[in-house]
Amino acid sequence: MTYMNTYAYSVVPEEIDFKGQITVPSLCGHIINAIGQNIRTEGFGIDVMARENRSWILIRSAFEIDRRPSLYDPLYVTVWPVSKGGITFYRCIRISDESGHEIGRGTTEWCMIDITSRRPIYPGDELDVCGKSFSLPCEGPRRIRDFAPDTTDSRKVGYSECDFNGHLNNNRYIEMIFDLLPDNVVDSSTRFRLDLNFKKEIRRGENLSIGLKQEHNDEYLFIAKAGEHTLCSASVQRS
């Protein structure tokens, strides 16, 4: 079994912004798709896991994007597992262009759970052993504390925003972040790092509030909450 694999994509018109570059949510969507395909290659696909009453949940992510591809550009996402030596596992990615130049990288942290109890379980020694052969491409996701936002908004979770578990799809938080960011940040082609912490799930029909705060000149913090419970917190840092 090959644990490091590369998946090919192409930027299509519905994925680009008004400057002709792939949007960050669309790019992250390709990343998560590639990770999902690699998880299936590892033998832990959604279909297999469901039969065993198990599932993977994404806990934290960190992505560093140097350059966003343009319309019809090919892009390649290489995925591999890295063991942490516990019940959580890293799945790492590297994004390359058609010339093989690296244009981004990322580290995502996952945990296997029992679907009924929602409690973490150990996935087995095979993945743990194979993951010790690889290293991280960038610093792991950082933890982001709660904060009081300067700008807020609210919304209800709809049908099209939910994943196969009936919960709000994690990628929707990235869309919310970039909806709140000021134009000069969204329009920029500057390199950036995106850290995400996923803390609690929310279902279709439930309400959430979102907020943004400028922490420094080059950093913005995002938070999503349902009542007093934090659902997701994130940081966008330009460099």
Sequence and secondary structure as in RCSB ss.txt:
>XXXX:A:sequence
MTYMNTYAYSVVPEEIDFKGQITVPSLCGHIINAIGQNIRTEGFGIDVMARENRSWILIRSAFEIDRRPSLYDPL
YVTVWPVSKGGITFYRCIRISDESGHEIGRGTTEWCMIDITSRRPIYPGDELDVCGKSFSLPCEGPRRIRDFAPD
TTDSRKVGYSECDFNGHLNNNRYIEMIFDLLPDNVVDSSTRFRLDLNFKKEIRRGENLSIGLKQEHNDEYLFIAK
AGEHTLCSASVQRS
>XXXX:A:secstr
    EEEEEE  GGGB TTSBB HHHHHHHHHHHHHHHHHHTT  HHHHHHTTEEEEEEEEEEEES   BTT EE
EEEEEEEE SSSEEEEEEEEE TTS EEEEEEEEEEEEETTT  B    HHHHHHGGG   SS           S
EEEEEE  GGGB TTSBB HHHHHHHHHHHS HHHHS    EEEEEEE    BTT EEEEEEEEEETTEEEEEEE
ETTEEEEEEEEEE 
